[in-house]
């Protein structure tokens, strides 16, 4: 099946590295135009070049926007720029976020607020801006990138597990409210997937192991498929959900975890 995104415009947050960059590249390679959002301007420059390379000679537009999505005003300002540059937005992928997990009694009010601002309120604000146009055109896709802790939180997983669980509830509520407008809302739940954060962890936790040995050790006994996932595997599912090929899928939270989650 050839999954195409021709004529569609996607906004992806946290798009300068990792899963966000992989999704942006996959969307562009499938014919979609992409607005990349992230905080660091220098990383965005390199990401834009990589996504443009993935697009090849396709008739797509790629732009990058430096924005701290944990704050309301920068989101609103960036949205104005995006709609001026692209004219419309068909797809929003709320991907911004970092792993912030520790014992409950060590989590401060500032930790809670910062995590909710970055992972929940950023998605709320960006989606609220996108929905009117999607409803008017009777076509839209929203994907919330969460993690498997949203369904099955472990000990020492706050505040991230709570923020991600809220994102799960947001996904279901939005899917119900917007189905009549042909705006589909789904979540993708990350397990252990190779990314730049694992490269950083290897440097501090590797203990003389090669990077691959480190990854294999992380996966052993935890992932039934026996290996960590790859960002491009995650991106291919996102592309499917955001295309016409995924036109009858809404309100679901798909584990992309190699069978790791105890909850389906």
SEKEZA-756977 format. One record per residue (C-alpha): x, y, z; residue number from 1; residue in three letters. Coordinates in nm, 4 decimals, decimal comma. Example, Ala and Ser with C-alpha at 12.3 -4.5 7.8 and 13.67 -1.06 7.14 Angstrom:
<x = 1,2300	y = -0,4500	z = 0,7800	num = 1	residu = ALA>
<x = 1,3670	y = -0,1060	z = 0,7140	num = 2	residu = SER>
This chain:
<x = 0,0000	y = 0,0000	z = 0,0000	num = 1	residu = UNK>
<x = 0,1364	y = 0,3381	z = -0,1016	num = 2	residu = UNK>
<x = 0,0536	y = 0,5836	z = 0,1772	num = 3	residu = UNK>
<x = 0,0487	y = 0,9365	z = 0,0405	num = 4	residu = UNK>
<x = 0,0220	y = 1,2814	z = 0,2000	num = 5	residu = UNK>
<x = 0,0084	y = 1,4929	z = -0,1157	num = 6	residu = UNK>
<x = -0,1543	y = 1,8316	z = -0,0600	num = 7	residu = UNK>
<x = -0,1591	y = 1,7954	z = 0,3179	num = 8	residu = UNK>
<x = 0,0104	y = 2,0308	z = 0,5639	num = 9	residu = UNK>
<x = 0,1360	y = 1,8900	z = 0,8932	num = 10	residu = UNK>
<x = 0,2550	y = 2,0713	z = 1,2056	num = 11	residu = UNK>
<x = 0,4855	y = 1,8644	z = 1,4267	num = 12	residu = UNK>
<x = 0,6145	y = 1,9784	z = 1,7644	num = 13	residu = UNK>
<x = 0,9422	y = 1,8532	z = 1,9073	num = 14	residu = UNK>
<x = 1,0465	y = 1,8102	z = 1,5448	num = 15	residu = UNK>
<x = 1,4192	y = 1,8861	z = 1,5525	num = 16	residu = UNK>
<x = 1,5343	y = 1,5404	z = 1,6692	num = 17	residu = UNK>
<x = 1,4206	y = 1,1864	z = 1,7415	num = 18	residu = UNK>
<x = 1,0635	y = 1,0809	z = 1,6737	num = 19	residu = UNK>
<x = 0,9548	y = 1,4283	z = 1,5644	num = 20	residu = UNK>
<x = 1,2258	y = 1,4489	z = 1,3015	num = 21	residu = UNK>
<x = 1,1536	y = 1,0944	z = 1,1826	num = 22	residu = UNK>
<x = 0,7842	y = 1,1751	z = 1,1416	num = 23	residu = UNK>
<x = 0,8584	y = 1,4992	z = 0,9598	num = 24	residu = UNK>
<x = 1,0882	y = 1,3148	z = 0,7191	num = 25	residu = UNK>
<x = 0,8320	y = 1,0384	z = 0,6577	num = 26	residu = UNK>
<x = 0,5526	y = 1,2878	z = 0,5949	num = 27	residu = UNK>
<x = 0,7683	y = 1,4865	z = 0,3518	num = 28	residu = UNK>
<x = 0,8829	y = 1,1721	z = 0,1711	num = 29	residu = UNK>
<x = 0,5138	y = 1,0862	z = 0,1271	num = 30	residu = UNK>
<x = 0,4395	y = 1,4198	z = -0,0387	num = 31	residu = UNK>
<x = 0,3256	y = 1,6277	z = 0,2576	num = 32	residu = UNK>
<x = 0,4335	y = 1,9794	z = 0,3501	num = 33	residu = UNK>
<x = 0,5645	y = 2,0125	z = 0,7038	num = 34	residu = UNK>
<x = 0,6012	y = 2,2865	z = 0,9641	num = 35	residu = UNK>
<x = 0,8643	y = 2,1848	z = 1,2184	num = 36	residu = UNK>
<x = 0,8421	y = 2,3327	z = 1,5687	num = 37	residu = UNK>
<x = 1,1113	y = 2,3075	z = 1,8357	num = 38	residu = UNK>
<x = 1,2898	y = 2,5335	z = 2,0797	num = 39	residu = UNK>
<x = 1,6476	y = 2,5337	z = 1,9516	num = 40	residu = UNK>
<x = 1,6906	y = 2,7304	z = 1,6298	num = 41	residu = UNK>
<x = 2,0271	y = 2,5736	z = 1,5442	num = 42	residu = UNK>
<x = 1,8904	y = 2,2202	z = 1,5669	num = 43	residu = UNK>
<x = 1,5907	y = 2,3209	z = 1,3579	num = 44	residu = UNK>
<x = 1,8164	y = 2,4363	z = 1,0753	num = 45	residu = UNK>
<x = 1,9766	y = 2,0945	z = 1,0461	num = 46	residu = UNK>
<x = 1,6392	y = 1,9233	z = 1,0826	num = 47	residu = UNK>
<x = 1,4850	y = 2,1313	z = 0,8051	num = 48	residu = UNK>
<x = 1,7689	y = 2,0347	z = 0,5710	num = 49	residu = UNK>
<x = 1,7248	y = 1,6653	z = 0,6567	num = 50	residu = UNK>
<x = 1,3485	y = 1,6771	z = 0,5978	num = 51	residu = UNK>
<x = 1,3958	y = 1,8605	z = 0,2688	num = 52	residu = UNK>
<x = 1,6387	y = 1,5881	z = 0,1614	num = 53	residu = UNK>
<x = 1,3805	y = 1,3221	z = 0,2480	num = 54	residu = UNK>
<x = 1,1219	y = 1,5047	z = 0,0396	num = 55	residu = UNK>
<x = 1,3506	y = 1,4860	z = -0,2629	num = 56	residu = UNK>
<x = 1,1942	y = 1,6489	z = -0,5662	num = 57	residu = UNK>
<x = 0,8408	y = 1,6277	z = -0,4329	num = 58	residu = UNK>
<x = 0,6322	y = 1,9439	z = -0,4514	num = 59	residu = UNK>
<x = 0,6382	y = 2,0078	z = -0,0783	num = 60	residu = UNK>
<x = 0,7109	y = 2,3014	z = 0,1485	num = 61	residu = UNK>
<x = 0,9254	y = 2,2659	z = 0,4593	num = 62	residu = UNK>
<x = 0,9569	y = 2,5424	z = 0,7181	num = 63	residu = UNK>
<x = 1,0979	y = 2,5527	z = 1,0709	num = 64	residu = UNK>
<x = 0,9848	y = 2,7626	z = 1,3674	num = 65	residu = UNK>
<x = 1,1626	y = 2,8156	z = 1,6974	num = 66	residu = UNK>
<x = 0,8987	y = 2,8114	z = 1,9712	num = 67	residu = UNK>
<x = 0,8701	y = 2,7147	z = 2,3370	num = 68	residu = UNK>
<x = 0,5388	y = 2,5283	z = 2,3264	num = 69	residu = UNK>
<x = 0,5158	y = 2,5189	z = 2,7059	num = 70	residu = UNK>
<x = 0,4034	y = 2,8846	z = 2,6915	num = 71	residu = UNK>
<x = 0,0775	y = 3,0130	z = 2,5465	num = 72	residu = UNK>
<x = 0,1963	y = 3,3333	z = 2,3754	num = 73	residu = UNK>
<x = 0,4734	y = 3,1735	z = 2,1653	num = 74	residu = UNK>
<x = 0,2293	y = 2,9065	z = 2,0439	num = 75	residu = UNK>
<x = -0,0202	y = 3,1709	z = 1,9328	num = 76	residu = UNK>
<x = 0,2478	y = 3,3781	z = 1,7598	num = 77	residu = UNK>
<x = 0,3954	y = 3,0749	z = 1,5841	num = 78	residu = UNK>
<x = 0,0526	y = 2,9590	z = 1,4692	num = 79	residu = UNK>
<x = -0,0019	y = 3,2937	z = 1,2968	num = 80	residu = UNK>
<x = 0,3285	y = 3,2521	z = 1,1125	num = 81	residu = UNK>
<x = 0,2491	y = 2,8973	z = 1,0070	num = 82	residu = UNK>
<x = -0,0946	y = 2,9778	z = 0,8713	num = 83	residu = UNK>
<x = 0,0462	y = 3,2798	z = 0,6873	num = 84	residu = UNK>
<x = 0,3173	y = 3,0620	z = 0,5301	num = 85	residu = UNK>
<x = 0,1070	y = 2,7549	z = 0,4477	num = 86	residu = UNK>
<x = -0,2486	y = 2,8847	z = 0,4274	num = 87	residu = UNK>
<x = -0,3952	y = 2,5894	z = 0,6169	num = 88	residu = UNK>
<x = -0,3067	y = 2,3074	z = 0,8570	num = 89	residu = UNK>
<x = -0,4499	y = 1,9593	z = 0,8044	num = 90	residu = UNK>
<x = -0,2505	y = 1,7627	z = 1,0604	num = 91	residu = UNK>
<x = -0,1202	y = 1,8353	z = 1,4098	num = 92	residu = UNK>
<x = 0,1225	y = 1,5988	z = 1,5811	num = 93	residu = UNK>
<x = 0,1688	y = 1,6909	z = 1,9469	num = 94	residu = UNK>
<x = 0,5075	y = 1,5336	z = 2,0079	num = 95	residu = UNK>
<x = 0,6950	y = 1,7769	z = 2,2328	num = 96	residu = UNK>
<x = 0,8075	y = 1,6333	z = 2,5635	num = 97	residu = UNK>
<x = 1,0915	y = 1,4887	z = 2,7669	num = 98	residu = UNK>
<x = 1,1144	y = 1,1987	z = 3,0094	num = 99	residu = UNK>
<x = 1,0673	y = 1,3356	z = 3,3599	num = 100	residu = UNK>
<x = 1,0128	y = 1,0526	z = 3,6043	num = 101	residu = UNK>
<x = 1,0956	y = 1,0184	z = 3,9716	num = 102	residu = UNK>
<x = 0,9466	y = 0,9253	z = 4,3080	num = 103	residu = UNK>
<x = 0,6239	y = 1,1090	z = 4,3888	num = 104	residu = UNK>
<x = 0,7507	y = 1,2630	z = 4,7108	num = 105	residu = UNK>
<x = 1,0409	y = 1,4266	z = 4,5281	num = 106	residu = UNK>
<x = 0,8245	y = 1,5971	z = 4,2628	num = 107	residu = UNK>
<x = 0,7823	y = 1,9687	z = 4,3350	num = 108	residu = UNK>
<x = 0,4945	y = 2,1940	z = 4,2340	num = 109	residu = UNK>
<x = 0,7286	y = 2,3463	z = 3,9764	num = 110	residu = UNK>
<x = 0,7987	y = 1,9994	z = 3,8333	num = 111	residu = UNK>
<x = 0,4278	y = 1,9275	z = 3,8041	num = 112	residu = UNK>
<x = 0,3472	y = 2,2577	z = 3,6397	num = 113	residu = UNK>
<x = 0,6371	y = 2,2403	z = 3,3969	num = 114	residu = UNK>
<x = 0,5476	y = 1,8886	z = 3,2868	num = 115	residu = UNK>
<x = 0,1800	y = 1,9700	z = 3,2402	num = 116	residu = UNK>
<x = 0,2635	y = 2,2875	z = 3,0480	num = 117	residu = UNK>
<x = 0,4941	y = 2,1044	z = 2,8074	num = 118	residu = UNK>
<x = 0,3021	y = 1,7820	z = 2,7558	num = 119	residu = UNK>
<x = -0,0642	y = 1,8619	z = 2,8148	num = 120	residu = UNK>
<x = -0,1290	y = 2,2337	z = 2,7780	num = 121	residu = UNK>
<x = 0,0867	y = 2,2591	z = 2,4649	num = 122	residu = UNK>
<x = -0,1340	y = 1,9951	z = 2,3007	num = 123	residu = UNK>
<x = -0,4501	y = 2,1659	z = 2,4243	num = 124	residu = UNK>
<x = -0,3473	y = 2,5063	z = 2,2924	num = 125	residu = UNK>
<x = -0,2206	y = 2,3922	z = 1,9540	num = 126	residu = UNK>
<x = -0,5221	y = 2,1690	z = 1,8955	num = 127	residu = UNK>
<x = -0,7586	y = 2,4490	z = 1,9904	num = 128	residu = UNK>
<x = -0,6004	y = 2,6675	z = 1,7227	num = 129	residu = UNK>
<x = -0,6142	y = 2,3957	z = 1,4572	num = 130	residu = UNK>
<x = -0,9662	y = 2,2638	z = 1,5061	num = 131	residu = UNK>
<x = -1,1722	y = 2,5467	z = 1,3507	num = 132	residu = UNK>
<x = -1,0022	y = 2,5145	z = 1,0124	num = 133	residu = UNK>
<x = -1,0128	y = 2,1357	z = 1,0196	num = 134	residu = UNK>
<x = -1,3838	y = 2,1377	z = 1,1007	num = 135	residu = UNK>
<x = -1,4566	y = 2,3902	z = 0,8284	num = 136	residu = UNK>
<x = -1,2762	y = 2,1792	z = 0,5661	num = 137	residu = UNK>
<x = -1,4239	y = 1,8540	z = 0,7041	num = 138	residu = UNK>
<x = -1,0793	y = 1,6930	z = 0,7178	num = 139	residu = UNK>
<x = -0,8242	y = 1,6785	z = 0,9945	num = 140	residu = UNK>
<x = -0,5858	y = 1,4546	z = 1,1821	num = 141	residu = UNK>
<x = -0,4528	y = 1,5007	z = 1,5349	num = 142	residu = UNK>
<x = -0,1983	y = 1,2621	z = 1,6840	num = 143	residu = UNK>
<x = -0,0899	y = 1,2881	z = 2,0465	num = 144	residu = UNK>
<x = 0,2436	y = 1,1205	z = 2,1135	num = 145	residu = UNK>
<x = 0,2349	y = 0,9745	z = 2,4651	num = 146	residu = UNK>
<x = 0,4098	y = 0,6793	z = 2,6281	num = 147	residu = UNK>
<x = 0,2967	y = 0,3407	z = 2,7550	num = 148	residu = UNK>
<x = 0,3019	y = 0,4760	z = 3,1103	num = 149	residu = UNK>
<x = -0,0230	y = 0,6545	z = 3,0213	num = 150	residu = UNK>
<x = -0,1953	y = 0,3141	z = 3,0394	num = 151	residu = UNK>
<x = 0,0269	y = 0,1286	z = 3,2855	num = 152	residu = UNK>
<x = 0,2302	y = 0,3642	z = 3,5057	num = 153	residu = UNK>
<x = 0,5157	y = 0,2240	z = 3,7084	num = 154	residu = UNK>
<x = 0,6486	y = 0,3396	z = 4,0442	num = 155	residu = UNK>
<x = 0,8728	y = 0,6457	z = 4,0269	num = 156	residu = UNK>
<x = 0,7061	y = 0,7579	z = 3,7031	num = 157	residu = UNK>
<x = 0,5579	y = 1,0921	z = 3,8068	num = 158	residu = UNK>
<x = 0,5006	y = 1,3538	z = 3,6779	num = 159	residu = UNK>
<x = 0,5313	y = 1,2130	z = 3,3247	num = 160	residu = UNK>
<x = 0,2891	y = 0,9218	z = 3,3681	num = 161	residu = UNK>
<x = 0,0184	y = 1,1544	z = 3,4996	num = 162	residu = UNK>
<x = 0,0673	y = 1,4100	z = 3,2212	num = 163	residu = UNK>
<x = 0,0553	y = 1,1327	z = 2,9626	num = 164	residu = UNK>
<x = -0,2580	y = 0,9791	z = 3,1165	num = 165	residu = UNK>
<x = -0,4241	y = 1,3198	z = 3,0868	num = 166	residu = UNK>
<x = -0,3210	y = 1,3233	z = 2,7216	num = 167	residu = UNK>
<x = -0,4928	y = 0,9884	z = 2,6786	num = 168	residu = UNK>
<x = -0,8199	y = 1,1266	z = 2,8173	num = 169	residu = UNK>
<x = -0,7840	y = 1,4360	z = 2,5980	num = 170	residu = UNK>
<x = -0,7425	y = 1,2133	z = 2,2920	num = 171	residu = UNK>
<x = -1,0619	y = 1,0193	z = 2,3597	num = 172	residu = UNK>
<x = -1,2690	y = 1,3275	z = 2,4387	num = 173	residu = UNK>
<x = -1,1529	y = 1,5094	z = 2,1254	num = 174	residu = UNK>
<x = -1,2177	y = 1,2056	z = 1,9059	num = 175	residu = UNK>
<x = -1,5783	y = 1,1919	z = 2,0249	num = 176	residu = UNK>
<x = -1,6409	y = 1,5632	z = 1,9768	num = 177	residu = UNK>
<x = -1,4872	y = 1,5876	z = 1,6315	num = 178	residu = UNK>
<x = -1,5828	y = 1,2645	z = 1,4560	num = 179	residu = UNK>
<x = -1,8835	y = 1,4327	z = 1,2913	num = 180	residu = UNK>
<x = -1,6429	y = 1,6824	z = 1,1315	num = 181	residu = UNK>
<x = -1,4149	y = 1,4083	z = 0,9912	num = 182	residu = UNK>
<x = -1,1400	y = 1,5175	z = 1,2298	num = 183	residu = UNK>
<x = -0,9728	y = 1,2029	z = 1,3576	num = 184	residu = UNK>
<x = -0,7849	y = 1,2058	z = 1,6879	num = 185	residu = UNK>
<x = -0,5542	y = 0,9253	z = 1,7970	num = 186	residu = UNK>
<x = -0,2624	y = 0,8634	z = 2,0307	num = 187	residu = UNK>
<x = 0,0612	y = 0,6736	z = 1,9752	num = 188	residu = UNK>
<x = 0,2274	y = 0,5371	z = 2,2873	num = 189	residu = UNK>
<x = 0,6044	y = 0,5092	z = 2,2893	num = 190	residu = UNK>
<x = 0,7849	y = 0,2197	z = 2,4506	num = 191	residu = UNK>
<x = 1,1629	y = 0,1926	z = 2,4135	num = 192	residu = UNK>
<x = 1,2639	y = 0,3431	z = 2,0801	num = 193	residu = UNK>
<x = 1,6132	y = 0,4410	z = 1,9676	num = 194	residu = UNK>
<x = 1,6683	y = 0,8169	z = 1,9720	num = 195	residu = UNK>
<x = 1,9246	y = 1,0802	z = 2,0596	num = 196	residu = UNK>
<x = 1,8226	y = 1,0602	z = 2,4273	num = 197	residu = UNK>
<x = 1,9452	y = 0,6986	z = 2,4356	num = 198	residu = UNK>
<x = 2,2754	y = 0,8105	z = 2,2875	num = 199	residu = UNK>
<x = 2,3079	y = 1,0584	z = 2,5728	num = 200	residu = UNK>
<x = 2,2207	y = 0,7915	z = 2,8264	num = 201	residu = UNK>
<x = 2,4819	y = 0,5585	z = 2,6771	num = 202	residu = UNK>
<x = 2,7497	y = 0,8185	z = 2,7420	num = 203	residu = UNK>
<x = 2,6625	y = 0,8327	z = 3,1109	num = 204	residu = UNK>
<x = 2,5435	y = 0,4740	z = 3,1718	num = 205	residu = UNK>
<x = 2,7244	y = 0,2634	z = 2,9099	num = 206	residu = UNK>
<x = 3,0097	y = 0,1422	z = 3,1356	num = 207	residu = UNK>
<x = 3,2377	y = 0,0499	z = 2,8474	num = 208	residu = UNK>
<x = 2,9685	y = -0,1131	z = 2,6355	num = 209	residu = UNK>
<x = 2,9208	y = -0,0285	z = 2,2701	num = 210	residu = UNK>
<x = 2,6058	y = 0,1657	z = 2,1906	num = 211	residu = UNK>
<x = 2,4421	y = -0,1447	z = 2,0426	num = 212	residu = UNK>
<x = 2,5343	y = -0,3542	z = 2,3462	num = 213	residu = UNK>
<x = 2,3816	y = -0,0858	z = 2,5659	num = 214	residu = UNK>
<x = 2,0575	y = -0,0878	z = 2,3632	num = 215	residu = UNK>
<x = 2,0432	y = -0,4670	z = 2,3679	num = 216	residu = UNK>
<x = 2,0840	y = -0,4611	z = 2,7449	num = 217	residu = UNK>
<x = 1,7980	y = -0,2133	z = 2,7827	num = 218	residu = UNK>
<x = 1,5695	y = -0,4340	z = 2,5725	num = 219	residu = UNK>
<x = 1,6628	y = -0,7707	z = 2,7244	num = 220	residu = UNK>
<x = 1,3870	y = -0,9160	z = 2,9377	num = 221	residu = UNK>
<x = 1,1646	y = -0,6094	z = 2,8829	num = 222	residu = UNK>
<x = 1,0583	y = -0,6158	z = 2,5186	num = 223	residu = UNK>
<x = 0,9049	y = -0,9361	z = 2,3799	num = 224	residu = UNK>
<x = 1,0356	y = -0,8619	z = 2,0309	num = 225	residu = UNK>
<x = 1,3842	y = -0,8605	z = 2,1807	num = 226	residu = UNK>
<x = 1,5030	y = -0,5230	z = 2,0525	num = 227	residu = UNK>
<x = 1,4352	y = -0,1543	z = 2,0800	num = 228	residu = UNK>
<x = 1,2206	y = 0,0105	z = 1,8168	num = 229	residu = UNK>
<x = 1,3436	y = 0,2458	z = 1,5485	num = 230	residu = UNK>
<x = 1,2181	y = 0,5987	z = 1,4950	num = 231	residu = UNK>
<x = 1,1281	y = 0,5256	z = 1,1345	num = 232	residu = UNK>
<x = 0,9006	y = 0,2402	z = 1,2457	num = 233	residu = UNK>
<x = 0,7128	y = 0,4832	z = 1,4669	num = 234	residu = UNK>
<x = 0,7002	y = 0,7405	z = 1,1866	num = 235	residu = UNK>
<x = 0,5468	y = 0,4986	z = 0,9375	num = 236	residu = UNK>
<x = 0,2493	y = 0,4363	z = 1,1659	num = 237	residu = UNK>
<x = 0,2052	y = 0,8095	z = 1,2214	num = 238	residu = UNK>
<x = 0,2026	y = 0,8640	z = 0,8458	num = 239	residu = UNK>
<x = -0,0620	y = 0,5948	z = 0,8000	num = 240	residu = UNK>
<x = -0,2882	y = 0,7408	z = 1,0706	num = 241	residu = UNK>
<x = -0,2569	y = 1,0898	z = 0,9233	num = 242	residu = UNK>
<x = -0,3297	y = 0,9828	z = 0,5653	num = 243	residu = UNK>
<x = -0,6511	y = 0,8911	z = 0,3873	num = 244	residu = UNK>
<x = -0,5494	y = 0,5274	z = 0,4397	num = 245	residu = UNK>
<x = -0,6346	y = 0,5650	z = 0,8105	num = 246	residu = UNK>
<x = -0,9764	y = 0,7196	z = 0,7476	num = 247	residu = UNK>
<x = -1,1755	y = 0,4888	z = 0,9813	num = 248	residu = UNK>
<x = -0,9464	y = 0,5009	z = 1,2833	num = 249	residu = UNK>
<x = -1,0179	y = 0,7479	z = 1,5621	num = 250	residu = UNK>
<x = -1,0179	y = 0,7520	z = 1,9403	num = 251	residu = UNK>
<x = -0,7537	y = 0,4815	z = 1,9785	num = 252	residu = UNK>
<x = -0,4213	y = 0,4699	z = 2,1615	num = 253	residu = UNK>
<x = -0,1776	y = 0,2408	z = 1,9826	num = 254	residu = UNK>
<x = 0,1193	y = 0,0958	z = 2,1710	num = 255	residu = UNK>
<x = 0,4346	y = 0,1192	z = 1,9596	num = 256	residu = UNK>
<x = 0,6463	y = -0,0813	z = 2,1986	num = 257	residu = UNK>
<x = 0,7307	y = -0,4268	z = 2,0662	num = 258	residu = UNK>
<x = 0,4783	y = -0,5829	z = 2,3041	num = 259	residu = UNK>
<x = 0,6251	y = -0,4226	z = 2,6170	num = 260	residu = UNK>
<x = 0,3077	y = -0,2789	z = 2,7715	num = 261	residu = UNK>
<x = 0,0973	y = -0,5102	z = 2,9902	num = 262	residu = UNK>
<x = -0,2115	y = -0,3180	z = 2,8749	num = 263	residu = UNK>
<x = -0,3371	y = -0,3364	z = 2,5153	num = 264	residu = UNK>
